[in-house]
Amino acid sequence: MSDQLYFRQLLAGRDFARDDAIAGQMANFVYAFGDRQSGEAVVVDPAYRPREILDALSSDAMRVVGVVATHYHADHVGGRLGSHVIAGLQELLEITDVPIHVQDDEASWITSGTTIGDHHLVRHQGGDELRVGAITATLLHTPGHSAGSQCVLVDRRLVSGDTLFLDGCGRTDLPGSNPELMYRTLRETLSKLDDSTWLYPGHDYSDRPTAQLDDVRRHNADLAPLDLTQWLATFTR
């Protein structure tokens, strides 16, 4: 699959939205994956400058046929962030009308936080597969940071949104978040993934943009083997 797989990581404030101070401060990663042969791609969390993101893919001879939203926060899908309004899904849909793939538990959060309607959404359950040309990705339901957070697993690459970073994991003190669910996501769902899987997080919070899970598991303190009681007593964000 690797030769046919198209996979690209873009950093807000560097690769696009270079003149946007909020994009630079938030340091969001945007991802795209697809089939080089068919020229079809799906973009993950296209916030800040959707037009520039689509142009970057077009320069690789790829066209966007869908979007995956990892979760509802404005720096990932657009909407209001404090006093700032971030462009995202609505602005992308004005350029190209494509389906937005979300976890079912996240749908109402996305429609209430953005201006897009439910008819634009394709609702998924954990374990659903998403095909892009001949490429198949698996959507993992990973609640904790939000009720319907999801990760994308494609060819031993895990696009993790704000569920898991190279150092640390997503906050659980925000609306819709839940520390117990985060514990179960990290200890049960993501623990099943092979050590050779590459982790691609939703933010550039580390000294490198990606790492294999075996390395992350050795160095990420939030993956320490605590039981649930210890986790809930110590895990505060």
Secondary structure, DSSP 8 states (H G I E B T S, - for coil): -TTTEEEEEEEBTTTB-TT-HHHHHHTBEEEEEEETTTTEEEEES--S-HHHHHHHHHTTT-EEEEEE-S---HHHH-EEETTEEE--HHHHHHH----EEEEGGGHHHHHHHSS--GGGEEEE-TT-EEEETTEEEEEEE--SSSTT-EEEEETTEEE-TTTB-SSSB--SSSTT--HHHHHHIIIIIGGGS-TT-EEE-SB--SSSS-EEHHHHHHH-GGGS---HHHHHHH---
